[in-house]
Amino acid sequence: MSTTGLTVASINVNGLRAAARNGMAQWVAERRPDVVTLQEVRAPDDLVEGLAAEILGEGWTVAHAESEQKGRAGVAVASRLPLSARRTIDDEPRFVGKGRWIEADLEMPDGRTLTVVSVYVHTGDEASPERMTEKLAFLDAMTSRMEALRTQGRHVLITGDLNVAHREVDLKNWKGNLTSAGFLPEERAWFDRWFDSLGWVDVGRSLAGDGPGPYTWWSFRGRSFDNDAGWRIDYQIATPELASLAVSTSVDRAPSYAERWSDHAPVVVTYRFSHPE
């Protein structure tokens, strides 16, 4: 048997056009991922392919779900490998056109299909019951789709900015955020369900250890980045069989505040697949 590595990077780009201007291409050239999932693309379909080529180089295939709200949301899966199918979460009418979910299929050396999902869960607002209700409804719809994909016997990888810190080790100032959106008990309960009841694996946490951190988002305001006062809200969540193939993970935190091209850092995981000679 021989093995093939697949390196998957997930990053909230905070606007793909801004990331292109601010140096994302250099990170791609140095890191050389095989699959890149993007959140908060904030660009129309007719620009995304060109921007992806500018940042990633030639030979990539891109699946993109645009938000109907100009300058908002948008998610994409970009791959050096061919994508055999692309789907959104259109079976849930209230989320059609929101630009929050795109899934794409790749054929793996072990003969199974790998479905890679790029998902963006909006921040929510603890002072707005309507926005929190919508966020929790999306997490519900997301869970149903995750389980539906899993029943088809494929590898499934959920990546993206989920805007929830699961546990106290996932944000620096957890005591000051007990009543803040992103750390509310009703949000975190969905993560308990995924990992404790349904058997999904938080790959970053399983490989990086107990924490605290590594964090994946720091506010542009104040000295959050310099003081590493961040949140771990970006994830790669895998089916158990896929998680067992994960061999390394890292959060590619920028060397300095001035070198950031997003307020998030890429979450990078390498998976190793076996295949017959």
Residue pairs with C-beta under 8 A, 6 or more apart in sequence:
1 274
1 275
1 276
1 277
2 274
2 275
2 277
3 272
3 273
3 274
3 275
4 109
4 272
4 273
4 275
5 34
5 247
5 270
5 271
5 272
5 273
6 34
6 35
6 108
6 114
6 270
6 271
6 272
6 273
7 31
7 32
7 33
7 34
7 35
7 268
7 269
7 270
7 271
8 33
8 34
8 35
8 36
8 37
8 116
8 157
8 159
8 236
8 268
8 269
8 270
8 271
9 31
9 33
9 35
9 36
9 37
9 252
9 266
9 267
9 268
10 36
10 37
10 39
10 118
10 159
10 160
10 234
10 235
10 236
10 266
10 267
10 268
11 36
11 37
11 38
11 39
11 234
11 262
11 264
11 265
11 266
11 267
12 38
12 39
12 40
12 120
12 160
12 161
12 217
12 234
12 262
12 263
12 264
13 19
13 24
13 38
13 39
13 40
13 41
13 261
13 262
13 264
14 40
14 42
14 262
14 263
14 264
15 40
15 41
15 42
15 43
16 38
16 41
16 42
16 43
16 48
16 51
16 52
16 55
16 74
17 42
17 43
17 47
17 51
18 261
18 262
19 55
19 261
19 262
20 51
20 54
20 55
22 260
22 261
22 262
23 259
23 261
24 55
24 261
24 262
25 54
25 55
25 56
27 252
27 261
27 266
28 36
28 55
28 56
28 57
29 57
31 252
31 266
31 268
33 268
34 79
34 80
34 81
35 77
35 78
35 79
35 80
35 81
35 106
35 116
36 56
36 77
36 78
36 79
37 75
37 76
37 77
37 78
37 116
37 117
37 118
37 159
37 160
38 74
38 75
38 76
38 77
38 78
38 118
39 73
39 74
39 75
39 118
39 119
39 120
39 160
39 161
40 73
40 74
40 120
40 161
41 48
41 64
41 66
41 73
41 74
41 75
41 76
41 99
42 67
42 71
42 72
42 73
42 74
43 51
43 66
43 74
44 66
44 70
45 64
45 66
48 62
48 64
48 66
48 74
48 76
49 62
52 60
52 62
52 76
52 78
53 60
56 78
59 80
60 78
60 79
60 80
61 78
61 79
61 81
61 82
61 83
62 76
62 77
62 78
62 79
63 76
63 77
63 78
63 83
63 86
63 102
63 103
63 104
64 74
64 75
64 76
64 102
65 74
65 75
65 76
65 88
65 99
65 100
65 101
65 102
66 74
66 99
67 73
67 74
67 97
67 98
67 99
67 100
68 97
68 98
68 99
69 98
69 99
72 99
73 98
73 99
73 100
73 120
73 122
74 99
74 120
75 99
75 100
75 101
75 102
75 118
75 119
75 120
75 160
76 102
76 118
77 83
77 86
77 102
77 103
77 104
77 116
77 117
77 118
79 104
79 106
79 116
81 106
81 107
82 106
82 107
83 104
83 105
83 106
84 105
84 106
84 107
84 113
85 104
85 105
86 102
86 103
86 104
86 105
87 102
87 103
87 104
88 96
88 101
88 102
88 103
89 95
89 96
89 100
89 101
89 141
89 142
89 145
90 96
91 145
92 141
92 145
94 134
94 137
95 101
95 138
95 141
99 120
100 119
100 120
100 121
100 122
100 138
101 117
101 118
101 119
101 120
101 142
101 145
102 117
102 118
103 115
103 116
103 117
103 118
103 149
104 115
104 116
105 113
105 114
105 115
105 116
105 154
106 113
106 114
106 116
107 113
107 114
108 114
108 155
108 273
109 273
109 274
109 275
110 273
110 274
110 275
111 275
112 153
112 154
112 155
113 154
113 155
114 154
114 155
114 156
114 157
114 242
115 149
115 154
115 155
115 156
115 157
116 157
116 159
117 156
117 157
117 158
117 159
117 160
118 159
118 160
119 142
119 158
119 159
119 160
119 161
119 162
120 160
120 161
121 135
121 138
121 139
121 142
121 160
121 161
121 162
121 163
121 164
122 131
122 134
122 135
122 138
122 163
123 135
123 163
123 181
123 182
124 131
124 132
124 134
124 135
124 163
124 181
124 182
124 187
125 131
125 132
125 181
126 132
126 179
126 180
126 181
126 184
131 181
132 181
132 184
132 186
135 163
135 181
135 187
136 186
136 187
136 190
139 187
139 190
140 190
142 158
143 190
143 193
143 194
143 198
146 156
146 158
146 194
146 198
146 200
147 198
149 156
150 156
150 239
155 238
155 239
155 241
155 242
156 238
156 239
156 242
157 236
157 237
157 238
157 239
157 242
158 200
158 235
158 236
158 237
158 238
159 235
159 236
159 237
159 267
160 234
160 235
161 217
161 233
161 234
161 264
162 233
162 234
162 235
163 181
163 182
163 233
164 182
164 183
164 187
164 188
164 190
164 191
164 233
165 171
165 174
165 177
165 182
165 183
165 188
165 231
165 232
165 233
166 188
166 191
166 192
166 195
166 202
166 205
166 232
167 188
167 211
168 174
168 212
169 210
169 211
169 212
169 213
169 232
170 211
170 212
170 213
170 215
170 231
170 232
170 233
171 177
171 182
171 183
171 215
171 230
171 231
171 232
172 212
172 213
172 215
172 227
172 228
172 229
172 230
172 231
173 229
174 183
177 183
181 187
182 231
182 233
191 202
194 200
194 237
195 201
195 202
199 240
200 237
200 238
200 239
200 240
201 237
201 238
201 239
201 240
201 243
202 235
202 237
203 235
203 236
203 237
203 238
203 243
203 246
203 249
203 269
204 214
204 232
204 235
204 236
204 249
204 251
204 267
204 269
205 211
206 243
206 246
207 246
207 248
207 249
207 269
208 214
208 249
211 232
213 228
213 230
213 232
213 251
214 232
214 251
214 253
215 228
215 230
215 231
215 232
215 251
215 265
216 230
216 231
216 232
216 233
216 234
216 251
216 264
216 265
216 267
217 230
217 231
217 232
217 233
217 234
217 263
217 264
217 265
218 224
218 225
218 228
218 229
218 230
218 231
218 263
219 225
219 263
220 263
223 229
224 230
225 254
225 257
225 260
226 257
234 264
234 265
234 267
235 267
236 249
236 267
236 269
238 246
242 271
245 271
245 272
245 273
246 269
246 270
246 271
247 270
247 271
247 272
248 269
248 270
249 267
249 268
249 269
249 270
250 268
251 265
251 266
251 267
251 268
252 265
252 266
252 268
253 265
254 260
254 261
254 265
